[in-house]
Amino acid sequence: MTAARRMSKLRIHRPREIAASFRAQFGENGRIFRAPGRVNLIGEHTDYNDGFVMPAAIDLSCWVGASRRADRKIAVYAENFTERVEAELDALDKWPGKDWARYALGVAWSLEKAGHRLRGCNLYIAGDVPLGAGLSSSAAVEVATAMALLDISEIRLPRKIVALLCQRAENEYVGARCGIMDQYISCHGRTGHALLLDCRTLETREIPLPHDLALVVCNTMVKHEVATNEYNRRRAESEECVRLLRTSLGDMTALRDVSVQQLEFVRSLLPEKIYRRCRHVVRENERVLDVAKALEAIDLQRVSKLLADSHASLRDDYEVSCPELDLLVEIASGQKGVWGARMTGGGFGGCTINLVEQGALESFVHVIEREYQTQTGLRPEIYKLEAAQGAEMVSAE
């Protein structure tokens, strides 16, 4: 069996399929929108510290069919959960319902809070992005929903503002304290490129990805229960880092403002755990900028070293890895034709990102499947992904 055939089969929706499903659910035609998930090449837990990240939008998306209603209700059907909910746009503050629906309704809430009066609408949501895999299915839902709500309500907003309002929805309505990276790349992705993003200024630089390398994501098939609470705890620890460092370094607003030299100068003043959290973020920011330079110079040995350093830092300093992620990275790193492997996403399960030569895919997939399953009893899902375009309205024809 070829590597292509052994890659995990995900259901990939098509616009015509979404249009037909929308008609079946709501009895009328709808407009179709899509927004991609993302994989982050490097820059983990730096976005909410005003730092640097390097994500790429991927060719797995959330699809939303939408039509206008005459009232001020929003009706949402989620294909992945086979459930439908309805809510009043004027009562979203008090909506107590399903967790999955809060991602879509939170976007409506965020837009309304920002002064954009929405029209009632029907939404049909279907996702290709695996749930809980660290590929940002949540941001894909948020951005695709925002595109639909804005179009139905005849409101035009810059993509940057759309991303920020979707982030607010996840921060304040869902309760996950994510940074801006996921929503931003879902809005701004470009085919064949990663995006070097400054999470403070939102300035970007497109980084071309080598054509002979595949983006291969390996899913551990685990998501440890501590993930959400630990993610929020790491963010709180980052804020504690800033508070403590201000006493020695003066005016600063985020770990983005700290250099490696400054951190080492005040190391003795910090609790050991807080120091290690700081060290990960400060050095990870440097690694992101170095990977951008290395990719532009096609220095793959340098890229591989930096990705390995990133994973070690996430494992040892930030402590967001887990045995399954570490095992996948270890297996991948020992193979020919692999130019970098690390965990990607928030951690505590989910996926690794691997840069693999096209000619080495067959062997890579075989070894990962065999070794991981032998040692864990779990069969990993393996996805060969392409760097894709950002959110858009699409034709059903």
C-alpha positions, -999 to +999 in steps of 0.1 A: +000+000+000+014+034-009+019+062+016-008+082+000-033+054+005-021+049+041-027+085+050-057+089+073-089+094+054-107+125+065-141+135+052-135+165+029-166+185+021-173+202-012-194+234-017-221+215-037-224+190-009-228+218+017-254+235-005-275+204-007-272+196+030-283+232+038-314+229+015-323+196+032-320+212+067-335+246+061-357+242+030-340+269+010-308+278-008-279+293+011-245+310+005-214+290+012-183+301+031-152+283+042-123+290+066-093+268+071-077+253+102-040+258+107-008+241+116+018+261+135+054+254+123+070+271+153+061+297+179+040+279+206+025+298+235+041+330+222+010+346+207-006+356+239+027+370+250+027+395+221+054+374+204+061+358+171+045+328+155+047+310+121+014+292+112+002+280+078-035+277+069-042+241+059-064+225+033-089+213+059-117+237+066-149+245+084-178+251+059-208+272+067-240+275+046-261+306+055-294+323+047-312+353+060-342+351+084-370+376+088-366+375+126-337+382+150-330+345+157-299+326+148-305+289+140-274+267+139-272+231+127-239+213+133-233+183+110-205+169+131-228+167+162-261+162+143-277+188+166-295+221+160-299+250+184-317+284+182-309+316+200-322+352+201-296+376+189-308+400+216-303+374+244-269+359+236-255+371+270-278+347+288-276+317+264-269+286+285-268+259+258-245+234+241-207+239+244-202+233+206-226+261+197-208+287+218-181+290+192-206+301+165-229+321+188-200+337+205-190+353+171-225+367+168-222+380+204-188+396+197-200+413+165-230+427+183-209+439+212-187+457+188-218+476+175-225+456+143-263+449+143-268+415+127-298+401+109-312+368+119-299+338+099-298+301+095-263+284+096-253+249+086-218+241+099-197+212+088-160+207+096-131+188+079-107+198+107-103+170+132-117+180+166-092+182+195-062+176+173-045+210+178-053+221+142-076+249+154-110+236+144-124+262+168-109+292+149-121+277+116-157+276+129-154+312+143-140+327+111-163+309+087-193+319+109-181+355+110-178+356+072-214+342+069-229+366+095-212+396+080-223+388+045-259+380+054-260+413+073-243+433+045-215+444+068-179+448+055-150+446+079-112+444+074-099+408+078-077+420+107-108+432+126-127+400+119-098+380+134-097+401+165-135+398+170-133+361+166-105+360+192-127+380+216-155+354+211-132+326+221-116+345+250-148+360+265-177+339+254-162+304+252-137+311+280-105+299+262-077+325+266-062+319+232-040+345+214-046+359+180-027+334+159-054+309+150-080+334+139-055+356+121-041+328+099-076+314+091-084+349+077-051+356+060-036+322+049-018+320+015-013+289-007+022+275-004+033+298+024+036+301+061+030+334+077+055+351+101+032+370+124+040+396+149+012+391+174+017+426+189+016+447+157-001+422+135+026+428+109+033+398+087+058+384+063+049+355+039+075+327+041+076+303+011+076+267+020+100+243+000+081+225-027+098+192-021+088+191+016+054+179+028+037+192+059+028+159+077+008+160+109+007+130+132-023+128+156-015+111+190-052+103+193-052+115+229-063+148+245-056+148+282-083+162+304-060+188+319-055+206+285-079+235+288-071+243+325-034+239+320-035+262+289-052+289+309-027+283+338+002+288+315-012+321+304-017+332+340+019+321+347+031+343+318+013+372+333+030+365+367+064+365+348+057+400+336+046+412+370+078+399+386+101+411+359+087+446+360+103+451+394+138+447+379+134+456+343+110+485+345+082+493+321+071+463+300+038+448+290+046+413+279+073+387+277+079+399+241+098+428+257+124+406+274+157+395+258+176+364+267+203+385+283+179+404+305+162+372+316+195+357+326+205+388+345+175+386+368+173+348+370+181+347+407+151+369+415+126+345+399+111+312+413+125+283+392+092+274+376+085+310+366+120+314+352+115+283+330+082+296+317+099+329+308+128+311+292+106+292+269+087+322+256+118+344+252+138+318+234+109+306+213+105+341+199+141+340+188+136+306+173+106+318+152+127+346+136+156+322+130+133+296+113+120+324+090+155+332+079+165+296+076+135+287+054+141+317+032+177+305+028+165+269+024+188+259+053+170+228+063+196+216+088+191+248+107+153+244+105+155+209+119+176+220+148+154+249+157+122+227+156+139+201+179+149+229+203+113+242+203+099+208+212+125+203+240+116+237+254+079+229+253+085+196+270+110+207+297+105+245+303+068+251+295+057+215+304+029+213+279+040+181+261+030+146+271+045+111+266+026+104+234+038+137+217+073+130+229+072+095+214+060+107+180+087+133+179+114+108+189+103+083+162+101+109+135+135+125+144+153+093+138+141+089+102+159+099+069+142+127+050+127+143+080+137+180+084+121+188+117+095+174+141+078+190+171+045+192+189+021+217+175-009+234+192-016+239+229-002+206+240-012+177+264-021+156+234-031+165+198-005+165+170+030+168+159+042+187+128+068+171+106+087+184+076+092+154+054+108+150+019+082+138-006+103+108-015+105+097+022+067+097+029+063+060+023+089+050+049+079+078+073+042+067+074+051+030+078+076+036+107+053+060+126+023+037+124+043+006+134+064+021+162+037+043+178+011+016+178+036-010+192+045+013+221+011+028+229-015+005+215-029+035+197-030+039+159-020+074+149-039+094+123-015+109+098-024+138+075-004+151+046-014+188+044-010+217+020-005+253+030-038+268+018-057+300+012-076+319+039-113+323+045-135+330+015-170+328+001-173+300-024-196+291-053-217+259-050-215+253-087 
